[in-house]
Amino acid sequence: MLVIKNTVFYLFLFLFFVTFNERIIPLTIISFSDELFLLIATLIIFIDMTVQVTTQKIHKIHFVLLLYLFYQIINLYTSPFHLKIEYVLIQSFINIKAFIVPLAILLILEKTRTNYLIIKRLLFIFSILFLFGMVANFVLQGNWNLMMGNDKIEYRYGFIRPTGWLGAAHLNAYFFGLTFVNIYLLYNKTITVKVSDFVKKFFIFIIIDFLIAFPLTVRKGMIMNIPFGFTVFGLFKGGRKIIFSYFAIIFVLAFLLIIKDTEMMADTVRDIAATTNNNSDNLYIRGLMIYNGYSLFLEFFPVGAGAATFGTVLSQYNTLEVYRHVGLSEYWFSEDGLVGVFDSGLFSMLAENGFIGMLLMSLFIYYFFKFNKNRLDSNNYIIFKMLTWFAILLSFTEPVWQNGMFTVFYTVNILFIYSKNNIYRENGRWVKYEPL
């Protein structure tokens, strides 16, 4: 059994490596690597369920997952649109890919020095490739974009939109937001959680995050400031919460005052305003997806339009009826598929799953938190919560739960957290500490 677990574990890491390097590795498998690790993850979870059923004890997270899948079948027949069961079921798993995959790999993870060393080296390789791609992009400018297969070169905030090693500016922001905070906090980890240390790190991170947002040319990485700030707020007791809140508000207001005349601020205000109407002539597709996703959620309350119908890759194979139903301009449909309709994972899922489906999905994520809380030391769980809430908040503007690249970034960082579980920094060295 140990050999089987390790073999599957190494297969996961190999597929992560292939997915991370999909722009470079000239293999046919790269087109399906993230689908493959999702399939393997799903099989692992169902095998684990089967074992639990034979022992007449099933974990709550698995029970909720079964309810969620059963609901998708019901929703298939309650939807007013013509749906295909195979796409509905596949999309149901894709919608929570970012949680399904780490759950499965943690179920088979053997906590050995060798496995943890491989995890550390994998994240190190990813970080080196990321930094190399960013430096090469800024040195070679548009030539690097062309080398990476991008025929469209864009500029924002005075910087070229970098493809880096990952092939897209938004992927750079995902990776930076997850990996920098993870390493930044883990390598300053002590047995006693010092609130003052977290406060200092929080304000330093805000500054770094803002400065790095310009060369990355995306604002998405700055969303990490929200879970980071609430984490620090939660560490305070009593009146100190109020004092921290005042300082944080003053800091944020001063920060907004500094950037109020920047292009970044103007873009943000314009984008927020564009989410409140259904003007299909508006070229801000994310606003249209958010608006129409919420409208569908209300119209088909409480069941939703059905999986693989709105804002997902598979909707182009399942049905396009929903886009026509809301009057979304055919401008967004092209010979290459649906353009830009994957820009809000949360509102896509709201439209597809309705209130009942989102309630079950929320329960699944709640038990995912519990699953990790029972396995991590208190310090590492804090970091885990920050990374996971970053993924949840990003889903407002990005389909990160369904994104194979984000799933790789997120899962490898979660594995790295586990590799540093119950060990702490003392005089520059890692020291083992087993709780009583």
Number of C-alpha atoms within 10 A of each C-alpha: 7 9 8 10 15 15 13 18 19 16 14 22 20 15 20 23 19 21 24 25 18 20 14 14 13 10 9 9 14 20 12 14 21 25 16 15 25 24 17 17 22 18 13 20 20 14 12 17 18 14 13 14 12 9 9 8 11 15 13 15 18 18 12 18 19 16 14 22 17 12 17 23 16 12 23 21 13 14 16 14 17 15 22 14 16 11 17 24 17 15 23 24 21 22 24 20 26 26 21 25 26 21 20 21 22 18 14 19 18 15 11 9 10 10 17 19 12 15 22 19 13 19 19 12 13 21 16 13 17 19 16 13 20 23 15 18 22 17 11 13 18 21 14 20 24 14 12 18 11 14 10 9 14 11 11 15 15 10 14 20 25 31 27 24 28 24 20 16 19 20 24 24 21 23 21 21 22 23 21 15 20 20 16 12 17 20 14 14 20 16 15 9 13 11 15 12 13 19 20 11 17 19 16 11 19 20 12 12 22 16 12 17 18 17 18 26 21 21 18 20 23 22 16 24 19 14 19 26 19 12 19 21 20 11 16 16 9 7 9 12 14 13 13 16 16 12 11 17 12 12 14 13 12 12 14 13 10 10 14 12 10 11 12 17 14 12 12 12 10 11 15 12 11 20 19 13 13 18 17 16 11 13 12 16 23 23 24 26 27 27 19 27 27 18 17 22 22 16 14 19 16 15 25 28 28 31 34 31 30 30 31 26 17 20 23 16 14 21 17 18 17 22 20 10 11 15 13 20 14 11 11 15 16 9 6 6 14 19 15 15 24 22 23 26 27 25 29 31 31 28 32 32 31 27 19 17 26 20 13 19 19 13 17 24 20 12 16 19 16 13 16 18 16 10 13 17 20 16 19 24 20 18 21 22 17 23 22 21 17 24 25 18 17 22 20 17 18 22 24 28 23 24 19 24 22 21 25 24 22 27 22 22 26 24 20 23 24 23 19 21 20 19 20 21 16 13 7 9 10 15 14 13 12 8 6 3
